[in-house]
Amino acid sequence: MKMVLSLPRPWWGLWSVFVPGLALLLCLALALMGCVIRKKRRTEGMYRPSEEESKQTGPRGAERPGLPLPKEERLI
């Protein structure tokens, strides 16, 4: 019968603090990143009026013939 001595592991205390701490930091970083992304989506949306207008009018330079041009604006 062999007796195995189990020596105390000094690094076990370090790992028991380090791993949960690292997990907590990761969760906080993900939460912060989510808040920043949501804020940016509110302020910097995907709506681009110039793209919407170009979809409605077609490619540039392809103007409809027959439409009268507006009057030229002049200074008084």
mmCIF file of the C-alpha atoms, coordinates in Angstrom:
data_MODEL
# 
_entry.id   MODEL 
# 
loop_
_atom_site.group_PDB 
_atom_site.id 
_atom_site.type_symbol 
_atom_site.label_atom_id 
_atom_site.label_alt_id 
_atom_site.label_comp_id 
_atom_site.label_asym_id 
_atom_site.label_entity_id 
_atom_site.label_seq_id 
_atom_site.pdbx_PDB_ins_code 
_atom_site.Cartn_x 
_atom_site.Cartn_y 
_atom_site.Cartn_z 
_atom_site.occupancy 
_atom_site.B_iso_or_equiv 
_atom_site.pdbx_formal_charge 
_atom_site.auth_seq_id 
_atom_site.auth_comp_id 
_atom_site.auth_asym_id 
_atom_site.auth_atom_id 
_atom_site.pdbx_PDB_model_num 
ATOM 1  C CA . MET A 1 1  ? 0.000   0.000  0.000   1.00 0.00 ? 1  MET A CA 1 
ATOM 2  C CA . LYS A 1 2  ? 1.485   3.281  -1.095  1.00 0.00 ? 2  LYS A CA 1 
ATOM 3  C CA . MET A 1 3  ? 0.872   6.479  0.754   1.00 0.00 ? 3  MET A CA 1 
ATOM 4  C CA . VAL A 1 4  ? 0.656   9.550  -1.348  1.00 0.00 ? 4  VAL A CA 1 
ATOM 5  C CA . LEU A 1 5  ? 1.418   12.796 0.339   1.00 0.00 ? 5  LEU A CA 1 
ATOM 6  C CA . SER A 1 6  ? -0.569  15.693 -0.962  1.00 0.00 ? 6  SER A CA 1 
ATOM 7  C CA . LEU A 1 7  ? 1.370   18.838 -0.486  1.00 0.00 ? 7  LEU A CA 1 
ATOM 8  C CA . PRO A 1 8  ? -0.475  22.121 -0.082  1.00 0.00 ? 8  PRO A CA 1 
ATOM 9  C CA . ARG A 1 9  ? -0.598  24.018 -3.313  1.00 0.00 ? 9  ARG A CA 1 
ATOM 10 C CA . PRO A 1 10 ? 0.269   27.661 -2.745  1.00 0.00 ? 10 PRO A CA 1 
ATOM 11 C CA . TRP A 1 11 ? -0.937  28.633 -6.223  1.00 0.00 ? 11 TRP A CA 1 
ATOM 12 C CA . TRP A 1 12 ? -4.435  27.261 -5.565  1.00 0.00 ? 12 TRP A CA 1 
ATOM 13 C CA . GLY A 1 13 ? -5.340  30.352 -3.528  1.00 0.00 ? 13 GLY A CA 1 
ATOM 14 C CA . LEU A 1 14 ? -4.152  32.576 -6.343  1.00 0.00 ? 14 LEU A CA 1 
ATOM 15 C CA . TRP A 1 15 ? -6.222  30.741 -8.952  1.00 0.00 ? 15 TRP A CA 1 
ATOM 16 C CA . SER A 1 16 ? -9.327  30.756 -6.767  1.00 0.00 ? 16 SER A CA 1 
ATOM 17 C CA . VAL A 1 17 ? -9.184  34.564 -6.750  1.00 0.00 ? 17 VAL A CA 1 
ATOM 18 C CA . PHE A 1 18 ? -7.809  35.148 -10.240 1.00 0.00 ? 18 PHE A CA 1 
ATOM 19 C CA . VAL A 1 19 ? -10.302 33.106 -12.289 1.00 0.00 ? 19 VAL A CA 1 
ATOM 20 C CA . PRO A 1 20 ? -13.513 34.581 -10.787 1.00 0.00 ? 20 PRO A CA 1 
ATOM 21 C CA . GLY A 1 21 ? -11.971 38.047 -10.914 1.00 0.00 ? 21 GLY A CA 1 
ATOM 22 C CA . LEU A 1 22 ? -11.123 37.600 -14.560 1.00 0.00 ? 22 LEU A CA 1 
ATOM 23 C CA . ALA A 1 23 ? -14.644 36.334 -15.269 1.00 0.00 ? 23 ALA A CA 1 
ATOM 24 C CA . LEU A 1 24 ? -16.097 39.366 -13.488 1.00 0.00 ? 24 LEU A CA 1 
ATOM 25 C CA . LEU A 1 25 ? -13.921 41.747 -15.509 1.00 0.00 ? 25 LEU A CA 1 
ATOM 26 C CA . LEU A 1 26 ? -14.961 40.021 -18.721 1.00 0.00 ? 26 LEU A CA 1 
ATOM 27 C CA . CYS A 1 27 ? -18.653 40.362 -17.820 1.00 0.00 ? 27 CYS A CA 1 
ATOM 28 C CA . LEU A 1 28 ? -18.196 44.037 -16.970 1.00 0.00 ? 28 LEU A CA 1 
ATOM 29 C CA . ALA A 1 29 ? -16.350 44.682 -20.234 1.00 0.00 ? 29 ALA A CA 1 
ATOM 30 C CA . LEU A 1 30 ? -19.108 42.981 -22.246 1.00 0.00 ? 30 LEU A CA 1 
ATOM 31 C CA . ALA A 1 31 ? -21.807 44.956 -20.427 1.00 0.00 ? 31 ALA A CA 1 
ATOM 32 C CA . LEU A 1 32 ? -19.961 48.228 -21.029 1.00 0.00 ? 32 LEU A CA 1 
ATOM 33 C CA . MET A 1 33 ? -19.442 47.379 -24.686 1.00 0.00 ? 33 MET A CA 1 
ATOM 34 C CA . GLY A 1 34 ? -23.147 46.578 -25.036 1.00 0.00 ? 34 GLY A CA 1 
ATOM 35 C CA . CYS A 1 35 ? -24.107 49.932 -23.515 1.00 0.00 ? 35 CYS A CA 1 
ATOM 36 C CA . VAL A 1 36 ? -21.742 51.816 -25.832 1.00 0.00 ? 36 VAL A CA 1 
ATOM 37 C CA . ILE A 1 37 ? -23.057 49.986 -28.894 1.00 0.00 ? 37 ILE A CA 1 
ATOM 38 C CA . ARG A 1 38 ? -26.679 50.677 -27.949 1.00 0.00 ? 38 ARG A CA 1 
ATOM 39 C CA . LYS A 1 39 ? -25.887 54.370 -27.417 1.00 0.00 ? 39 LYS A CA 1 
ATOM 40 C CA . LYS A 1 40 ? -24.117 54.633 -30.764 1.00 0.00 ? 40 LYS A CA 1 
ATOM 41 C CA . ARG A 1 41 ? -27.005 52.910 -32.524 1.00 0.00 ? 41 ARG A CA 1 
ATOM 42 C CA . ARG A 1 42 ? -29.345 55.533 -31.094 1.00 0.00 ? 42 ARG A CA 1 
ATOM 43 C CA . THR A 1 43 ? -27.210 58.479 -32.176 1.00 0.00 ? 43 THR A CA 1 
ATOM 44 C CA . GLU A 1 44 ? -25.627 57.093 -35.349 1.00 0.00 ? 44 GLU A CA 1 
ATOM 45 C CA . GLY A 1 45 ? -28.387 55.190 -37.108 1.00 0.00 ? 45 GLY A CA 1 
ATOM 46 C CA . MET A 1 46 ? -28.320 53.488 -40.467 1.00 0.00 ? 46 MET A CA 1 
ATOM 47 C CA . TYR A 1 47 ? -30.713 55.918 -42.205 1.00 0.00 ? 47 TYR A CA 1 
ATOM 48 C CA . ARG A 1 48 ? -29.006 57.802 -44.996 1.00 0.00 ? 48 ARG A CA 1 
ATOM 49 C CA . PRO A 1 49 ? -31.316 60.170 -46.870 1.00 0.00 ? 49 PRO A CA 1 
ATOM 50 C CA . SER A 1 50 ? -28.965 60.560 -49.836 1.00 0.00 ? 50 SER A CA 1 
ATOM 51 C CA . GLU A 1 51 ? -29.030 56.801 -50.443 1.00 0.00 ? 51 GLU A CA 1 
ATOM 52 C CA . GLU A 1 52 ? -32.824 56.788 -50.227 1.00 0.00 ? 52 GLU A CA 1 
ATOM 53 C CA . GLU A 1 53 ? -33.032 59.616 -52.754 1.00 0.00 ? 53 GLU A CA 1 
ATOM 54 C CA . SER A 1 54 ? -30.658 57.894 -55.150 1.00 0.00 ? 54 SER A CA 1 
ATOM 55 C CA . LYS A 1 55 ? -32.762 54.729 -54.979 1.00 0.00 ? 55 LYS A CA 1 
ATOM 56 C CA . GLN A 1 56 ? -35.849 56.721 -55.951 1.00 0.00 ? 56 GLN A CA 1 
ATOM 57 C CA . THR A 1 57 ? -34.283 58.726 -58.782 1.00 0.00 ? 57 THR A CA 1 
ATOM 58 C CA . GLY A 1 58 ? -32.071 56.034 -60.270 1.00 0.00 ? 58 GLY A CA 1 
ATOM 59 C CA . PRO A 1 59 ? -28.464 56.423 -61.351 1.00 0.00 ? 59 PRO A CA 1 
ATOM 60 C CA . ARG A 1 60 ? -26.913 59.863 -61.470 1.00 0.00 ? 60 ARG A CA 1 
ATOM 61 C CA . GLY A 1 61 ? -27.093 61.662 -64.769 1.00 0.00 ? 61 GLY A CA 1 
ATOM 62 C CA . ALA A 1 62 ? -30.166 59.784 -65.900 1.00 0.00 ? 62 ALA A CA 1 
ATOM 63 C CA . GLU A 1 63 ? -32.597 62.657 -65.666 1.00 0.00 ? 63 GLU A CA 1 
ATOM 64 C CA . ARG A 1 64 ? -36.055 62.413 -67.076 1.00 0.00 ? 64 ARG A CA 1 
ATOM 65 C CA . PRO A 1 65 ? -36.443 64.388 -70.271 1.00 0.00 ? 65 PRO A CA 1 
ATOM 66 C CA . GLY A 1 66 ? -39.500 66.554 -70.478 1.00 0.00 ? 66 GLY A CA 1 
ATOM 67 C CA . LEU A 1 67 ? -39.433 67.894 -66.949 1.00 0.00 ? 67 LEU A CA 1 
ATOM 68 C CA . PRO A 1 68 ? -39.011 71.642 -66.884 1.00 0.00 ? 68 PRO A CA 1 
ATOM 69 C CA . LEU A 1 69 ? -36.032 73.014 -64.995 1.00 0.00 ? 69 LEU A CA 1 
ATOM 70 C CA . PRO A 1 70 ? -36.764 75.216 -61.994 1.00 0.00 ? 70 PRO A CA 1 
ATOM 71 C CA . LYS A 1 71 ? -36.261 78.959 -62.325 1.00 0.00 ? 71 LYS A CA 1 
ATOM 72 C CA . GLU A 1 72 ? -32.773 80.152 -61.640 1.00 0.00 ? 72 GLU A CA 1 
ATOM 73 C CA . GLU A 1 73 ? -32.464 81.813 -58.266 1.00 0.00 ? 73 GLU A CA 1 
ATOM 74 C CA . ARG A 1 74 ? -31.085 85.306 -58.351 1.00 0.00 ? 74 ARG A CA 1 
ATOM 75 C CA . LEU A 1 75 ? -29.911 87.757 -55.761 1.00 0.00 ? 75 LEU A CA 1 
ATOM 76 C CA . ILE A 1 76 ? -31.816 91.010 -55.418 1.00 0.00 ? 76 ILE A CA 1 
# 
